[in-house]
Amino acid sequence: MKIAVFIKSTTFHKGYGGLEVQNKTICEELVKRGHTVIVFSPRKELECSEREENGVKYIFINASYRGYLFSSLKVDSWYKRSLEVFTDYHNKESFDLVLSQSSSAESVIENKNFLGVKVVSISHGTAASEYLTFIKNISRLKDILWLFRNTQYFLRQYFGRQRRFINHSNRIIAVSNYVKKALVEETFVPEDKISVIHNGIDSADYSNAMLLNQGTKNTLGDVKSKVQIYFLGRIERSKGIFTILDIVKDLESGFVLHIVGDGPNLEEARDKARVLGLSDDVIFHGKCIHKDFIKLYKPDIFVFPTKRIEGFPMVLVESMFAGLPVVAFNMGGVSDAVEDGKTGYLVKEGDTKEFKKRLIELMSDPSLRFILGKNAKEKAENEFRLDKMIDAYEGLFKETLK
């Protein structure tokens, strides 16, 4: 099968995140199974126009992704240039299928019948979810000033681009049941057009995690006399960094909160930890690879105090593979990963008292941590393995091409 993949950015671009990493993984796994994969993406700051890595070919198009209105008429727009470049490649050696990360293949989707190609699009979230996240996190005058801009952008997405790419694609992949439900409500797309395929990871990276977490010493030789609480994410208000600091400020000593990540509110978070008297209890590590941090520090509990409505947070899956019980606010696709009382605790959005209560329960009961962590790892192994995800993708592709 020859597959064209469209995405707004890749792991070769600056500031890439989880979506780009996941896309890279999908493409490389499809190549391993004998498929030909070519990725089309805006060139942006890159100096090269083509590149190949691990069997995946990348085409970087010199085009502007900015500008929404009349984009089909602008000579250098992504809408226009991506269609032109894809058409040239397609005419030389036709593709069987196009895989679009969100609306990045919008122009191809609109012209798929003329091109004679079918399109499967992946939705990681919805326009309304993003807008509600922004509204919920307004806290400064600057945010209010941005409200008008974000409102008009939301309306264009909600009534325009989102509905077009969702309804005009042949099939849709939603990364969680929450995203599927939201898409149906926002775009009126038939439910049977959407398949839920959870993102997966290579379980081999966490094969010995349960054994590691049960150790009494970390790799530095220090006795684990304190419960190790773990926060991983971008250090910004909407990810709940200030929320988790407020939650742990009144806890009795006997814990360490590890904060891993970087972001615009890092220094503000450091200052708040000092003001709250948490300097000895909170460690800011900066950026660190998830699996490497777990091997080094052997955390006991993963906390997810996000204030964002996210489609399917991969950090939860990674923590579950590591055998960590999770305490999380029940927002977006979180409940697809965390089962309340079985793999961790789901807490009503914004209920910091309940969050703290559940955290204390886990801190005070090592056997409970082990049981919930074991259940979390088993669920991850059964539902969120990389090979299971690729099997589902291949099956949907074959069904779409019938």
N, C-alpha and C positions, 0 to 999 in steps of 0.2 A: 504494500500500500504506500503511495506517495502522498505525504501530508504536508500542507503549508500551515505554519503557525504564525499568527499575528499577535504582537504584544507591544505595549507602549514603551517598554524599557527592558533591558536584559541585565544579566550579572556582569556584563562588560561596562555598563554605564555607572556613573557615580551615584551614590545614595540608593543603591538597589536594596530591596527588602525581601520578605518572605515569599511574595507572589513570584518574583523573578527567580528565586531559588527553586521554588516548586515547579515552575515552568521548565527550567533547565533539567530538573530531574525527570519530568514526564517525557521530554524530548529524547533524552539520552536512553531512557528505558525502552522507548518505542524503537529506537535504532538497534538496541541490543536484540530486539525480537524480530529484526529483519526488515523493518520499515525504513523508508527514506523520509527524512524530516528536514525541511528548510524553514528557517525562522525569518520573518520579515519584521523589522523594527525601525523606528526613526534613528537617524545617525547621531543627532545631538552633538555632544562634544567629541565623539570618536573621530579619529583621523582616517580609519580604514573604511572601505565600503563593503568588504566581504571578509569572512573569517570562518574557520572550521575548528571545532573542538569536540573530541570524543564522538566523532562520526556525524555530528549535527552541523549543518551549514547555516551560517547567518548572513543575511543580506541587510545592510544598513542603508536606509534610504534618506537622502538629503531632503528633508521636508520639515515643515513646521507643524507641530501638533497643537499650537496655540491658535485661538480664534475659532469660535463655534459658528457664528452667523455667516452664512453664504460660503462655508468652507468648500463646497463643491465647485465654486467658481474661482477660487484663488489658485493661481498657477502652482505655488509651492506648498499648498496645503497637504497634510497627510492623507486626507480623504481622496484628493485627486492623484497625488504621486504614488500612493500605495496601490491604487487600482491600476495605474499605468504600468508600474514595474511588475506587479503580479501577472497582469495580462500578457506581457512579453514572455515571462517564464512559462506561463500556462500554455501559450501557443506553441512553444518549442517542444515541451514535453509535459503533457497534461497531468495535473494533480487529481488524485481520487477524492480528496477531502480537504477542507479548510477547518482548522481549529482556531477559534478566536477567543483570546483572553478578554472578557467583557466586550466592549464595543469597538475594539481596535481594528477589526476587519469590516467596519461598517459599510464602506463603499463596495467591497466584494459581496457582502450580504445583500445589498440592494441590487446588485447586478448578477447574482448567482445563476439565475435562469438563463440569461444571455451567455454567461461563461460556461454553462453546463457543469457546474460543480456544486456539491452539497456542503453545507456549513453547520458545524457543531460549535456552539458558543458556551463559554464557562462564565457563570455568574458567582462572584465571591461576596456579593452584598447587593444592596439596592439603593436607589436614590433617596428614598424616604428615610432609610436607616442612617445614611450619612448626614442628612439634614437634621434629623432628630438628635443625633450625637452632638452636632454643633450647637443646637439650641440648649441641650442639657448642660453643656460645658461653658456657657457664657458666664464670665466672671469679672471681666474688665471692660472699661470703656472702649478699648480697641476692638473687642469682640462685637460690641454693639455696632460700631462703625462698619464692621465687615458683614453685618447681618443683611443689609440690602444686597450686596454683591452675591452673597451665598444664596439668598432667596431667589433672585432672578436666575442664577445658575441651576438651582434645584428645579425650578419650574421648567426650564428648557430640557433638563435631563428627564424629569418625571413624565412630561407630556410629549417629549420628542425622542431623543436618542435612545433612551432605555426601551421605550415601547417598540421602536423600530427594530433594534437589533434582537430583542427577545422574540417578537412576533414574526419576524422575517427569516430567522434562522430555521434550519430544518429540525434541529433538536437542541435542547438546552441542558447543560449540566449545572446543577446547584450544589454547592459544597456542603450544604446542611439542610435539614428539614425546615429550619427557620427561614432560610433564603428561598426555598421553594414556595412556602406559604406566602411570604411577602411578595414574591414575583407575581403569583396568581392574583393577589389583591391589588397590586399596583398596575399591572399591565393587562389583566383579564386573559392571559394566555391559558389555553387548556392544560389542565393538570397532567394529562398523559404525555404532553410534549416535554415535560421536565423530568429528568432522572437525577436522583440524589446520589452523588459519588463523593464520599469523604476523601479528603487529602490523606495520603499515607506516607510513611517514612520507612527507611531500612531498619528493621528491628535489630539487626546485628550490632548496630552502634550502642545498643543498650542491653546486650545479651546477659551481662553479669551484674546489672544494676542492682537487683534485689540483694545480692550478696554484698555488694559494696555498701549499700545503705544500712545493712545490719551490723557493720563493723563498729568497734568501739573507739577506733582511732582513725584520723584522717591521714592522708599520705605524707603530711608534714610531721607525723608522730605525736600529735597533740591528742590527749584524751577528750572524747566528746562528752564533756560534762554539762553542756547546754544544748537545748533543742535548736536545731538549725532550720530557720525559716527562710524560704527562697522566693525572691521576686525577680522576674526576668521580663524586660520589655523596654520600650522607648521611654526615656525619662521625661514625661510630659504630663500635664494635669489630667488629660482625658484618659490616660492609662491607669490612673488611680494612685500615683506615687505619693501624693500628700494624704490621701485617704488611708493608706496602709500605715503611714507614720503616725497618724492620729489614732489608729486602732491599737498600735502596740505601745503607745506612750505610757499607759497606765498598767501595763503588764508587769508582774513581778519579775525580778531578775531571774535568769536561768534560760535565756534565749539569746540568739544572735540572728538579726535580720540581714541577710545578704541581698544587696541590691545590685543587679547586673544589668548594664545597659548604658546608653548615652542619649542625650537629647537636650532640648532647649531649656528645660527646667532643672538641670542637674545641680547647678550651683545653688539655686533657690532651695532645692531639696536638702542639700548639705547644710545650708544655713538653718533650715527648719529643724533638722535632726539635732543640731547643736542647741538651739533655743529650747527644745523639748527635753534636753538633758539625756539624749540618746547616743551621745558620741561613743560610749563604750559598748553599745548594744547593736549599732547599725554600721555595716561595712559597705562602702561604695566601691565596687570592683571595676567599673567601666565596662567596656565591651569584652565579652568572653564567649567562646563557643559553648553551647549548652551542654553537650556530652562531656567536654573536657572539664567544665566546672563541677559537674556531678561527680566525676571520678576523683577530683582533687579534694572537694569539701564534703561530700556525702550528705547533702541536705536531707531533712526529715519530712518537711511539709512544703508544698508549693502553694503560694497565694496568688490569686488573680482578682484584684480589686478594681478591674477596669470600669470606666464610665462610658466606654464606647460600645455601640451596637455592632458587633463583629460577626461576620458570616460563619467562620469556623476557625477559631484561634489554634494555630498549629503548636504553640507553646504548651497547650494543655496536653496534646497528644504526646509530645516529647516527654513531658513530665510523667505521664501515665506509663510510657514504655520504661521509664526509669524506676517505676514502682513507688512513685510518690503520691500520697493522698493529696487531694486538691480542695481548697476552700475558695469558692468563686461566687461572684454575683451572677445571678441567673439572667443573663442578657444575650440577645442574639442567638447564635448557634452553640453557646456554651453547653446547653443540656444535651446536645448530641454526643458530647464527650463525657461529661461528668454526670454520674447517676447519684442522686442524693441519698446519702446513707449507705451507699454500696462502694463507690470508688472515691468518695469525698463528700463534700457538702455544697449544695446549691442554696444561696442566700438571696432573699428578695432584694431587688435593686435598691441600693442606697441604705439598706438596713445595717448600719455599722455595728450596732449592739449585738445583733444575731451573728454577724461575721466574727466578732470578737469572741462570743460565746463558743462558737464551733471551733475556732482556733485554739482556745484554751482547752477544750475537750481533747483535741488531738495532742496538744503539748503535754498534757498530764497523763496520757495513757499510751505507752509504747506499743502494747499489744494491739490496740485499736488502729494505730498508725500502720502496723504491719499488715493487718487484715485488709484494710481499705486500700493500701498500696498494692498488695497482692492482687486484689480484685481489679484494680486499675490496670495493672500490667496485663492481666488475662484479657480484659476487654480490648486493650490496645492491640494485643496479638491477634485477637479474633476479628477485629473490625478495621484496624487502621494500618495494616501492613502495606508496604509499597507494592508488592506483587499483586495483592488483592485489588488495589486501585487501578493498576495497569490492566488487569484482566477485565475490569468493568469498562474501562475506556475502550479497549479493543472490541469488546462485545457490543457496545453502543455504536462504534464506528461501522462495524459489519452490518448491524441492523439498519443503520441510516442509509447505507449504500445498496440495500436490497431493492 
